[in-house]
Amino acid sequence: MLKLILSLFIALNVMAATTINGIAILVKDQPITLYDIQTEMDKKHLSLDNTVKKLIRHKLQEIEVKERHLHVSSQEVYEEIEKMAEQNKLTIMQLYDVIFKERKLSEKEFKEELKNNMLNKKLFNAIAFSHMEQPTPDEEEEYYRLHIDDFTHPESFTVGIYSAASKERLQEKMDNPMFHAPDVKYESNTLVYDAINPRLAEMLNKTEVHRFTPMIPAPNGKHMSFYVEEKNNVAAQPLEEVRAQIANMIMGENREQVLGDYFDRLRLNADIKIIRMPEAKKKVAEKPSFESWMK
């Protein structure tokens, strides 16, 4: 009797494991499992519908990469890591440390993720650039006129820089600047627009005066936020100074449109079989990831 109960218990566990790891979708005979879907939903805080669309597109991208025989070498990955570290004024080891603390990715996992991103970039370039043309001067001038705010910025920012080891303590200070917090350090500084990281410059420019920026990682593993005290000498850049930037922005928007259309057509024509779906969860707001600050 004991053996029968034990056998039944083992069989039920095997059945449960099979269900959890079972195939949910086949994309050109390549599987997406229930576990893949549930993990992505939990990790990215997406709805079931958006998760499925995202995973199908990722699977189609993987298949396209293989069919086009695209490749990223270890040297290419290392050079990209060097570039990321330099842009964020970190050593490579400091970058690995920040990635682990903020995203819980080991060096190996980070390199693998970066390699996949670089493969996808090569794929996107191969698809998009064959379907796009450079914008005309008239198109650049029209874009400049419609997006003049994007090319208006101060010469410098007068800021208060708040930093702390604890996210919670820093958030308390941001919520209530009069809150006394000895473990939250403060430093006053003037940051020249052209001399700082472009992503930081963009964030400061979008933050209203007398407001805090969103919290971001500090190089030493701590957390920081900038209180914008003043924006000095705000002016629009002349068109000729930003014409190349505008061309890149127009090309970027066109590229996304081309890619979206390409993968929509690919999805419609691909052999995709929906076998089963996990129970849908309530969608929560999607949050910006640390990765966006490191590129």
N, C-alpha and C positions, 0 to 999 in steps of 0.2 A: 504493500500500500504506500509506504514511504517513497519507494522508487517511482511509483506511478505519479505521486504528487510532485516529486522533484522533476520528473520528465516533463510534466505538464507546465510547471513553472518556467523551465528552460525554453520550452516551445513558445510560450506566450511572450517571453522576452525577445526571442529571435524574431517573432512576428512584429513586435513593436518596433524593433530596430530596423526591420525591413521596411516598415511603413514610413518611419522617419527619414530613412535614406533612400526611399523609393523614387523612381523616376517620375517627375511631374510633367515635363515637356521634352519632346524630341525636336531638335532643330537640325534638319538635314542629317538625321540619325545621330546627332551629338546630344547627350543628355543634360538636362537641368533638373536637379533633384529637389524634393521637398525641403531638404536641409538647406540647399543653396538659397531657396526663396525665403525661408524663415530667417536664416542668418542675415541676409541682406536687408530684410525688413527691420530687424532688430538693430542692426548696425547703423543704417542710414535713416531710420525713422520715416520710411516711405509707406504708402498704402500698398495693398496687394497688387492692384492694377498697375501702378507705376513701377513696382518692383519687377513684375513679370515683363513689362515692356523693356525695362532697362536690361534685364538678364538676357532676353532674346536678342537685343541689339548687341550686347557684349559677345554673345555666342556667334552671331553673324560676323562680327569683327574678327574673332579668333579664326573662323573658317576662311575669311577673306585673306588674312595675314598668311595663312598656310598656303592657300591657293596661289598667292602672288609671290611666294618664297621670300618674304621680307625677313630681315635679320637685324638684331642689335647686338653688338659685341660687348664684352666686358669692359674694354677700353672706352667705348662710347658711354657706358653707364658711369664709369669713374669720372670721365670728363664732365658729365652733367652734374654729378655730385659736387665736384670742385666748383662749378659755376654757381650752384645753389648756395654753397657755403660762403663763397665770395660775396654774392649779392646780399646775404644776410649778416655779413661781417663776422663769420664764425670760422673756426677751424673745422676740418672734416669730422674730427672726433667730437667736437662740441655739437655739430649738426646731428650726428648719430644719437648723442645723449638727449638732445631736445626731442627728436623724433620718438625715442623710446618713452620719455617721460610724458609727452603729450598724446601720443597715438598708440603706445604699447607695441610698437613694431621693433623687432630685432634688426640688426644690420642686414642680415640675410633677407628677411621679409621686406625691408625697405627697398633693397636693391632689386628684388623680384618685382615689386610693385612698380618701381621706376622703369624697369625694363619693359614691362607691359605697356606703360603709358607712352614710352618712346616708340614702341612698335606701332601703337595705335596712331601716333602722330605721323609716322612714315606712311601708314595706310591712308590717313586722311589727306595728306599732301598728294599722294598718288591719285586719289579719287578726285579731289577738289580742283587742283591746279590745271587739270586737263579740261575743265569745264568753265574756267574763269578767264576774264580779261581785265587788264589794268583799268581803273576808273579814268575818265576824261577830266581835264581841268575844270570844266563846267560842273561835273558831278562833285568834284572836290570842293569847289566854291559853295555849292548848294549845301553840302554836308556841314561845312564850316558855319554857314549862316544859321542853319537849323540847330546846331549843337554848340553855339558860341560859349555857353557856360562851361563846357568841357575843356575849353582852351583859355579859361580865365582863372588866374591864380595869383596869390601874393608872392612878393619876393622872399618873404620869410614868415615864420610863425613864432610868436612868443608863447611858450607853453610851460606848464608845470608838469613834471614827469613823476608819477606816483608808481612805486613798485613794492612788491611784497612776495614772500614765499607762499602765503596762503591766498588762494583765490577768494575765499569767503571774506577774509579781512579786507582785502582790496575792494571787493564789491561793497562792503559796508561803507568804506570811505567814499566811494563813488556815489553811493546813494545819499550819503549825508556828509558833505565836505567838512562840516563843523565837528564831526565825530573824531574824538581823540584816539589815535591809534599809533603808539610809538613804534610798532613793528612795520608800519607802512612808511617807507622812505620817500622823501620829497626832494626834487631838484628843479630849479628854474633854469630855463635855457632858451636860446633863440636858434631855431633851425632854419637854415637857408634852403629854399625849395629845391634848387638845382643840385644841392650837395647831399641830399638824403635819399634813402631807398625810394624808388618811384611809387611803390605800393603804400609806403608810409605817407609820402607826400599827398597821394590821392585821398587817403583816409583823413588826413588832417584838413585837406581842402573841403571835404564833404561834411566835416563836423562844424556845427555852428559855434560861434564865439561864446565863451562861458559855458561850454558843455564838455563832457568827457568823451573821448573816443571809446570804441569797444575795447575790451581787455584783450591783449595779445601776449604771446610768449616773450619773455626776456632772454637774452643770450645765456645768462647764468642759471637757467632752469627756473627762474622766478616768473612772476607775472607783472605786467605793467599796463598803464593807461596814461594818455596825455590829456591834460586839461588845457583847452585852447583859450588863452587869455587875449590874444590879439592876432589879427592877420594884417601884415604890413605891406603897403603899396600894392593893392590889388589892381591888376590890369589884364586885358586880353592880349594873348600873343598874336603877332601879325600872321596873316595867312601863310606867307611864304616860309615862315619859320616852322610851321607845323604841317606843311603840305604833304611831306613824306609820311608823317604820323597819320594824317587823315586817309591817305591812300591805303595804309596798312589796316586802319579801322574798317574802311569800306570793304576791303578784301576779306577781312575777318568775318564780317557780317554775311557777305556773299558766300563765303566758305561754309559757314554753318547752315545756310539755306540749301546749298548744294548737297552737303552731307546728309541733312535731314531728308531731302527728297530721295537721295540715292538709297538710303537704308529703309525708307518707307516702301520703295518699289521692291527692294530686295526681300523685305519681310512678306510682302503680298505674294511674291512669286516663289518664295522658298517653301520647301516641304516641312511644315511645322505641325506637330501633333500635340494637342493638349490631352494629357492622360488623366491627371487629377490635380486638384488645387488644395492648399491648406486653407484653414478657416481664416477669413479676412479679419484683420485687426483695425481698430479705429486709427485713422491717420493723425499724426501729430505734426507740429510745425517742423520743417527741415531746418537744421542749424548749419551755419558756415563751418567748414572744417579747418583744422590747423594746416592741412596740406595746401590750401589756397594761399596761405601766407609764405609758403616755402618755395613757390614757383615764380 
